[in-house]
Amino acid sequence: MHPPLFREHPDCEQVIQDLVSCHEQNPIAKFLGTCNDAKAALDLCFRKEKNSKRKANMVEANRREEKMNELLYGKNGGPK
């Protein structure tokens, strides 16, 4: 399974179009593995997209944690 294709996936737009086109051109054969290469490419693209989002979220979480610690403990790290 893959996430819904109607959501925005800017890095994977062309790969999505390739899979949708394959499904439209092969309405029966898609069930027999005709579009497996396009699906594998889509899975790889989504995996890369997820990893980049995960890294960005981690950077943001670390920034927020540092800010919270600074507010709670000051710049020295000790209690206020």
C-alpha positions in Angstrom: 0.0 0.0 0.0 1.0 3.6 -0.5 -0.3 6.8 1.0 -3.1 8.6 -0.9 -1.9 10.0 -4.2 -4.1 13.0 -4.1 -2.1 14.6 -1.4 0.8 16.8 -2.3 4.1 14.9 -3.0 6.3 17.4 -4.8 9.3 15.2 -5.0 7.3 12.2 -6.4 5.0 13.9 -8.8 6.4 12.3 -12.0 6.6 8.9 -10.4 3.0 9.1 -9.4 2.0 10.1 -12.9 3.9 7.2 -14.3 2.0 4.7 -12.0 -1.4 6.3 -12.7 -0.7 6.2 -16.4 0.4 2.5 -16.2 -2.8 1.7 -14.3 -4.9 3.5 -16.9 -3.2 1.8 -19.9 -3.4 -1.7 -18.3 -6.7 -2.0 -16.4 -6.5 -5.8 -16.2 -2.8 -6.5 -16.5 -2.0 -4.2 -13.6 -3.2 -7.0 -11.4 -0.7 -9.4 -13.0 2.3 -7.3 -12.2 2.6 -5.1 -15.3 3.0 -1.9 -13.2 5.3 -3.4 -10.5 8.3 -1.4 -11.7 6.4 1.8 -11.4 5.1 0.9 -8.0 8.6 0.0 -6.8 9.8 3.4 -8.0 7.0 5.1 -6.2 7.7 3.2 -3.0 11.4 4.2 -3.2 10.4 7.9 -3.8 8.0 7.9 -0.9 10.7 6.3 1.3 13.1 9.1 0.4 10.4 11.7 1.0 9.6 10.2 4.4 13.2 10.2 5.4 13.7 13.8 4.5 10.6 14.8 6.4 11.8 12.7 9.4 15.1 14.5 9.4 13.4 17.9 9.2 11.1 17.0 12.0 14.0 15.9 14.2 15.9 19.2 13.6 12.7 21.1 14.5 12.2 19.0 17.6 15.8 19.5 18.8 15.4 23.3 18.2 12.2 23.3 20.3 13.8 21.2 23.1 16.8 23.6 23.3 14.5 26.6 23.5 12.4 24.9 26.2 15.5 24.0 28.2 16.8 27.5 27.8 13.5 28.9 29.1 13.4 26.4 32.0 17.1 26.3 33.1 18.7 29.4 31.5 21.7 29.4 29.2 24.0 27.8 31.9 21.9 24.6 32.1 21.3 25.1 35.9 18.0 25.9 37.6 16.8 29.5 37.6 
